[in-house]
Amino acid sequence: MLEDPKAAVEQELGSRLPEGVRVVAVEETADTIYLVLPSIPMAGGGGRALSDQELESVAGGGVHDERTGSNETCVVSPECDEIID
């Protein structure tokens, strides 16, 4: 692993990594601990904040009103089909 970390990772994965990818293995010592932070957001979206509409759709809080075409968060009354804002 320390001699050729890229080859070791490729062997473990069973596939080759892209040519431009560099793999570095570092052995910790008794007095040094290494923390590795990702350089790009792993969640996708380029690190941008979700819009209110995107948040509502993920949270399941939105109701689409076919009559108005609105996607605003609403409460549906169980007694009828009426949508209450």
RODO-2510 file (C-alpha; in nm, 4 decimals, decimal comma):
residues 85
     n   res          X          Y          Z
     1     m     0,0000     0,0000     0,0000
     2     l     0,2738     0,2496     0,0894
     3     e     0,4944     0,1584    -0,2082
     4     d     0,2254     0,1856    -0,4789
     5     p    -0,1038     0,3059    -0,3300
     6     k    -0,2755     0,3571    -0,6664
     7     a    -0,2062    -0,0026    -0,7720
     8     a    -0,3271    -0,1291    -0,4330
     9     v    -0,6558     0,0629    -0,4621
    10     e    -0,7041    -0,0511    -0,8232
    11     q    -0,6450    -0,4121    -0,7198
    12     e    -0,8983    -0,3815    -0,4359
    13     l    -1,1571    -0,2179    -0,6637
    14     g    -1,0937    -0,4587    -0,9483
    15     s    -1,0692    -0,1731    -1,1979
    16     r    -0,8293     0,0964    -1,3101
    17     l    -0,8532     0,4524    -1,1860
    18     p    -0,8426     0,7368    -1,4406
    19     e    -0,4929     0,8411    -1,5535
    20     g    -0,5097     1,1819    -1,3816
    21     v    -0,6097     1,0425    -1,0406
    22     r    -0,3332     1,0361    -0,7820
    23     v    -0,3528     0,8135    -0,4729
    24     v    -0,1383     0,8985    -0,1719
    25     a    -0,0992     0,6700     0,1301
    26     v     0,0317     0,8212     0,4518
    27     e     0,1185     0,6194     0,7599
    28     e     0,0194     0,7830     1,0877
    29     t     0,2646     0,8031     1,3736
    30     a     0,2096     0,8050     1,7471
    31     d     0,2109     1,1845     1,7509
    32     t     0,0508     1,2695     1,4147
    33     i    -0,3051     1,2047     1,2983
    34     y    -0,4107     1,2923     0,9438
    35     l    -0,7599     1,4106     0,8537
    36     v    -0,8620     1,4085     0,4884
    37     l    -1,1311     1,6489     0,3772
    38     p    -1,2941     1,6193     0,0349
    39     s    -1,1984     1,8991    -0,2023
    40     i    -1,5413     1,9099    -0,3679
    41     p    -1,8871     1,8591    -0,2182
    42     m    -1,9819     1,4919    -0,2273
    43     a    -2,3588     1,5554    -0,2102
    44     g    -2,3793     1,6912    -0,5627
    45     g    -2,5306     2,0173    -0,6793
    46     g    -2,1950     2,1933    -0,6777
    47     g    -2,2370     2,2933    -0,3143
    48     r    -2,5233     2,5323    -0,3862
    49     a    -2,8120     2,5720    -0,1457
    50     l    -3,1427     2,4098    -0,2357
    51     s    -3,4287     2,6396    -0,3292
    52     d    -3,7411     2,6461    -0,1099
    53     q    -3,9233     2,4397    -0,3723
    54     e    -3,6429     2,1802    -0,3806
    55     l    -3,6414     2,1603    -0,0001
    56     e    -4,0181     2,1116     0,0099
    57     s    -4,0063     1,8338    -0,2490
    58     v    -3,7318     1,6525    -0,0579
    59     a    -3,9111     1,6977     0,2744
    60     g    -4,2412     1,5836     0,1252
    61     g    -4,4179     1,8944     0,2513
    62     g    -4,5450     2,0174    -0,0803
    63     v    -4,8852     1,9473    -0,2338
    64     h    -4,9496     2,0113    -0,6003
    65     d    -5,2859     2,1803    -0,6568
    66     e    -5,4101     2,0642    -0,9988
    67     r    -5,6690     2,3443    -1,0053
    68     t    -5,4220     2,6298    -0,9703
    69     g    -5,0963     2,4610    -1,0734
    70     s    -4,9486     2,5747    -0,7425
    71     n    -4,6735     2,3738    -0,5727
    72     e    -4,6896     2,5676    -0,2477
    73     t    -4,6893     2,3935     0,0861
    74     c    -5,0481     2,3309     0,1849
    75     v    -5,2507     2,1312     0,4310
    76     v    -5,5114     1,8990     0,2872
    77     s    -5,8232     1,8754     0,4980
    78     p    -5,9152     1,5094     0,5672
    79     e    -6,2849     1,5973     0,5651
    80     c    -6,2917     1,7051     0,2003
    81     d    -6,0789     1,7570    -0,1083
    82     e    -6,0265     2,1212    -0,0250
    83     i    -5,6732     2,2566    -0,0037
    84     i    -5,6199     2,5003     0,2808
    85     d    -5,3291     2,7458     0,2560
***
